[in-house]
């Protein structure tokens, strides 16, 4: 076995455990003979050096995942950027392997992954913006402005002038999203959702109470409401929001929708652990807080969140 293959299976063992990786390895070796007999070989027209580059890229991706868990986010971003520059046509992530093997037609899925642009969240360079729409909803805007004035008065009364100073915003090559008003924590944040969710938001705004009212009946199969409790979840990490667009692998031509929202954060409650599952967050107002904030682990020691997450209990604090 060549060194790159050894590195790859070492990464699999590191991720899933030695026992499971060994079973996968046995199956993979068995499947090689089957692949050789297939009429349509997905690797037939791909030069061997390209396949090796693919394997190297996947191995390095696992290395980046390991770095990310060690709290060196800026190093990961730099390494990812260098990889994209070095391999602009190689978008096959190691984390996609498990999902590919679960497809009904594994050979077709692998061939598609190698030859077509990705439709899953990856690097910004693999995402194409098709259209930009500005949301104009006079009623929602009026409600947003009213709560903005109330929030400003409330914060001034308790002499809070920089409520988001505890937030370590997402570092990025493009300097991230701008803060609109630091004195009341008005910021831009991303929200990924399905097409049906988007239509509901555009018609009547964010209503987490209505959206979550059946969650308690689903606890047995969905394990609660969310890591920060009941509310609307937003983030300053584009890739994170892209994981909630609810599009299947085969839906290449279906556009995904991500909202860039104005959000009034106000006074935040820092919750580094994912232990608020099932909370209805009605305690926030009585404690003097507005949203719950899950800080990214590379900027907050002991945090269980890969990136910044904000849970907004009152949907009026968000304008799509």
C-alpha positions in Angstrom: 0.0 0.0 0.0 1.4 3.4 -0.9 2.1 6.1 1.8 -0.9 8.2 0.8 -3.3 5.3 1.3 -1.8 4.6 4.7 -2.3 8.2 5.7 -5.9 8.0 4.5 -6.7 4.9 6.6 -4.9 6.3 9.6 -7.2 9.4 9.3 -10.2 7.1 9.1 -9.1 5.2 12.2 -8.5 8.5 14.0 -12.1 9.6 13.2 -14.1 6.4 13.6 -11.9 4.2 15.7 -9.6 1.4 14.7 -12.2 -1.4 14.7 -14.6 0.4 12.4 -11.9 1.6 10.1 -10.5 -1.9 9.8 -14.0 -3.2 8.8 -14.3 -0.4 6.2 -10.8 -1.3 5.0 -11.8 -5.0 4.5 -14.9 -4.0 2.6 -13.0 -1.5 0.5 -10.5 -4.2 -0.5 -13.3 -6.6 -1.4 -15.1 -3.9 -3.4 -12.0 -3.3 -5.5 -12.5 -6.6 -7.2 -16.1 -5.7 -7.8 -15.2 -2.4 -9.2 -12.9 -4.0 -11.7 -15.7 -5.9 -13.2 -18.1 -3.0 -13.5 -18.9 -1.9 -17.0 -18.7 1.7 -16.0 -15.6 2.5 -13.9 -15.8 6.0 -12.4 -12.0 6.2 -12.3 -11.3 4.9 -15.9 -10.6 8.2 -17.5 -8.9 9.9 -14.5 -5.1 9.9 -14.5 -3.4 8.3 -11.6 -1.7 11.5 -10.5 -5.1 13.2 -10.2 -6.4 10.4 -8.0 -3.3 10.7 -5.8 -3.9 14.5 -5.5 -7.5 13.7 -4.5 -6.3 11.3 -1.8 -3.7 13.8 -0.6 -6.3 16.6 -0.4 -8.6 14.4 1.6 -5.9 13.4 4.0 -4.9 17.1 4.5 -8.6 17.8 5.1 -8.6 15.4 8.0 -5.5 17.1 9.3 -7.3 20.4 9.1 -10.2 19.0 11.0 -7.8 17.8 13.7 -6.2 21.3 13.9 -9.6 22.9 14.2 -10.4 20.9 17.4 -7.1 22.1 18.9 -8.2 25.8 18.8 -6.0 27.1 16.0 -8.8 28.5 13.9 -6.6 31.1 12.0 -4.2 28.3 11.0 -7.0 26.2 9.6 -8.3 29.2 7.6 -4.9 29.8 6.1 -4.3 26.1 5.3 -7.8 25.8 3.7 -7.1 28.9 1.6 -3.8 27.5 0.5 -5.4 24.1 -0.4 -8.0 25.8 -2.5 -5.4 27.8 -4.4 -3.2 24.7 -4.9 -6.1 22.4 -6.0 -8.8 24.7 -7.5 -10.4 21.7 -9.2 -10.2 19.3 -6.3 -13.3 19.8 -4.0 -13.6 16.2 -2.7 -13.7 16.4 1.1 -12.8 13.5 3.3 -15.9 14.1 5.4 -18.0 13.3 2.3 -16.9 9.7 2.1 -19.4 8.3 4.5 -22.3 10.1 2.8 -21.2 8.8 -0.6 -21.2 5.2 0.6 -24.7 5.7 1.8 -26.0 6.7 -1.6 -28.2 4.2 -3.5 -25.7 4.2 -6.4 -22.2 4.5 -5.0 -20.4 4.5 -8.3 -22.5 7.2 -9.7 -22.1 9.3 -6.5 -18.3 9.0 -6.6 -18.1 9.9 -10.3 -20.4 12.9 -9.8 -18.3 14.1 -6.8 -15.1 13.9 -8.9 -16.4 15.6 -12.0 -19.0 18.1 -10.9 -18.9 21.2 -8.6 -20.0 20.4 -5.1 -23.5 21.2 -3.9 -22.6 20.9 -0.2 -21.2 23.5 2.1 -17.5 23.7 1.6 -15.2 26.6 0.8 -16.5 29.9 -0.4 -14.8 29.4 -3.7 -17.1 26.5 -4.4 -20.3 28.5 -3.9 -21.8 30.5 -6.7 -24.2 33.4 -5.9 -27.0 33.2 -8.4 -29.2 36.1 -7.2 -29.5 38.7 -4.5 -32.8 39.9 -3.2 -33.6 42.7 -0.8 -36.5 42.0 1.5 -39.0 44.9 1.9 -41.7 44.3 4.4 -43.0 47.6 5.9 -44.8 46.0 8.8 -41.9 43.9 9.9 -39.5 46.9 9.5 -41.8 49.0 11.7 -41.8 46.4 14.4 -38.1 46.1 14.2 -37.6 49.8 14.6 -39.9 50.0 17.6 -38.1 47.2 19.5 -34.8 48.9 18.5 -35.8 52.1 20.3 -37.0 50.2 23.3 -33.8 48.2 23.5 -31.7 51.4 23.2 -33.6 52.9 26.1 -33.3 49.7 28.2 -29.5 49.4 27.7 -28.9 53.1 28.5 -30.9 52.8 31.7 -28.6 50.1 33.0 -25.5 51.9 31.5 -24.6 49.1 29.0 -22.9 50.7 26.0 -21.2 47.7 24.3 -23.3 44.6 25.0 -21.4 42.4 22.5 -17.9 42.9 23.8 -17.7 39.3 24.9 -18.3 38.0 21.3 -15.3 36.9 19.4 -16.5 37.3 15.9 -15.7 34.9 13.1 -12.3 35.5 11.6 -12.3 35.4 7.8 -10.3 36.3 4.8 -12.9 38.9 3.9 -13.0 40.5 7.4 -16.5 39.0 8.2 -19.8 40.7 8.6 -19.9 44.4 9.7 -21.4 45.5 13.1 -24.2 48.0 12.4 -24.5 49.5 15.9 -22.2 48.4 18.7 -24.0 50.3 21.4 -27.0 48.0 21.2 -25.5 45.0 19.5 -27.1 45.4 16.1 -25.3 43.1 13.7 -25.6 41.2 10.5 -26.0 37.4 10.9 -26.7 34.4 8.6 -29.7 32.2 8.8 -30.0 29.1 6.6 -33.4 27.5 6.1 -35.5 25.4 3.7 -37.6 26.9 0.9 -40.8 26.5 3.0 -39.1 28.1 6.0 -37.9 31.0 3.8 -41.5 31.6 2.4 -42.9 31.7 5.9 -40.2 34.2 7.1 -40.7 36.5 4.1 -44.5 36.6 4.8 -44.6 36.9 8.6 -41.1 37.2 9.9 -39.3 35.0 12.4 -41.7 33.3 14.8 -39.7 30.7 16.9 -42.6 30.1 19.3 -44.9 29.0 16.5 -42.1 27.0 14.7 -41.1 25.2 17.9 -44.5 24.6 19.5 -44.6 21.0 18.4 -41.0 20.3 19.5 -41.8 18.8 22.8 -43.8 16.0 21.0 -40.8 15.3 18.9 -38.3 15.0 21.8 -38.1 11.2 21.5 -36.8 11.4 18.0 -35.1 14.8 17.8 -33.7 15.1 21.3 -35.0 18.4 22.3 -35.2 21.9 20.8 -31.6 22.8 20.2 -28.3 23.2 22.1 -29.2 26.8 23.2 -32.9 26.2 23.8 -36.0 27.4 22.0 -35.6 30.2 19.5 -34.3 31.2 16.1 -30.6 30.2 15.4 -28.2 32.5 13.6 -24.5 32.6 13.1 -21.7 34.7 11.7 -20.3 31.7 9.9 -21.6 31.3 6.3 -20.6 27.6 6.1 -22.5 26.8 9.2 -25.7 28.4 8.0 -25.3 26.6 4.6 -25.8 23.2 6.4 -29.4 24.1 7.1 -30.6 24.7 3.6 -32.1 21.2 3.5 -31.2 20.3 -0.1 -30.4 16.7 -1.1 -27.2 15.6 -2.9 -29.1 15.0 -6.2 -30.7 18.5 -6.3 -28.0 20.2 -8.3 -30.2 22.7 -10.1 -32.2 23.7 -7.0 -31.0 27.0 -5.5 -30.3 27.3 -1.8 -31.4 30.2 0.2 -29.5 32.0 3.0 -30.8 35.1 4.7 -28.4 37.8 5.8 -30.4 39.4 8.7 -30.3 42.5 10.8 -30.3 41.3 14.4 -30.6 43.2 17.6 -28.6 41.2 20.1 -28.8 43.4 23.1 -27.4 41.9 26.3 -26.3 38.3 25.6 -26.2 35.3 27.9 -23.0 33.3 27.2 -23.7 29.5 27.2 -20.5 27.6 26.2 -22.0 24.2 26.8 -24.8 22.5 24.9 -26.8 21.9 28.0 -29.9 24.1 27.3 -31.6 21.5 25.2 -35.3 21.6 26.0 -35.2 25.1 27.6 -38.0 27.4 26.5 -35.7 30.4 27.2 -38.5 32.3 29.1 -35.9 32.9 31.8 -33.9 35.3 29.7 -36.1 38.3 30.2 -36.2 37.9 34.0 -32.4 37.6 34.1 -31.9 40.7 32.0 -30.7 38.9 28.8 -32.0 38.9 25.2 -30.3 36.1 23.3 -28.3 33.1 24.2 -24.8 33.0 22.7 -22.8 29.8 22.1 -19.2 31.0 21.6 -16.8 29.3 19.1 -14.4 26.9 20.9 -11.2 28.3 19.4 -11.9 31.7 21.0 -13.6 30.5 24.3 -11.9 27.8 26.4 -14.2 25.0 27.2 -16.9 25.8 24.6 -18.6 23.0 22.8 -19.5 25.0 19.7 -17.5 24.9 16.5 -18.6 28.4 15.5 -20.6 31.2 17.0 -24.3 30.5 17.4 -27.0 32.9 18.6 -30.4 31.8 19.8 -33.0 34.6 19.6 -36.1 34.0 21.6 -38.1 37.1 20.3 -38.4 37.0 16.5 -39.1 40.7 16.3 -35.4 41.3 17.1 -34.6 39.9 13.6 -35.3 41.6 10.3 -34.7 39.3 7.2 
